[in-house]
Amino acid sequence: HLAVFSDSAFAVDLQESESTSGCFVAVVGRHTVAPITAICKSQTCVSHSSTEAEIIALDFCLRSEGLPLLMLLQHL
């Protein structure tokens, strides 16, 4: 199955108060894990809490990697 992991670092840049989003996608089998892609990107908006930064990271990960790969797997 397809496994999508997302994480964020809240307000890493103290000057700009921007958070960072991270995304990792892998195909996971019974005894194996095959990484597909990994992305680290600075968020373009300023989050007011770590929870908000996590939600933005999850949205970015699903829109940019998760859903397109899910559609690809459905065709295969």
N, C-alpha and C positions, 0 to 999 in steps of 0.2 A: 504494500500500500504506500501511498504518498504521505510523507511526514513533513510538515511545515512548522518551523520554530521561529518565533520572533522575540526580540528583546530590545530594551532601550536603556540608555544611560541619561538620566535626568540632569539637565543644565550642566553639561560637561564644560562648555565654554563659559567661563564666568563673566567675560566682557560682554558677550552677546546674549547670554542666557539660553542658548540653543541646546536642544537635546540631540542624541544620536540614535538612529534606528538600525537594528541589525536583523538579518533574515537568513535562515539556513533551510534549504530544501533537500530532502533525500528520499530515495526509494528504499523502503525497509522490507526485508524478507524475514523469514523465520530465524535464520542464523547470520544474516548479512545486512549491511547498510551501505548503500551506494550514494555518495553525495552528488547532487545535481548542480546546485549553485549556492553561493553565499554572497550577501551584499551588506555593506556598511555605508550608511548615508546620513548626512546631517539633516535634521528636520528643518523645514523652512518656516515653521511657525514657533512661537514661544509657548511652551506648555506651562500651566500653573501648578501642576502636581505631577508626581511620578506615575500615578494612575493614568492621567491624560496622555503622558508621553508613551506609555505602554499601548494604549488604544490606538494612537496615531501610528506607532510602529507596526501593530497588527494589521491595521488597514492598509498600510503601504505594502506589507509583505503579501497579503492576500491578493491585492489588486495587481501588483507587478509580477508575482511569481506563482502563487498558489492556484488561482483560477485559470490562468492560461495553461499551466501544466496539467491541471485536472481535465481540461477539455482535450488536450493532447492524448492523455491516457485513455479517455473514453473512446477516442477514434482508433486506438491501437488495439 
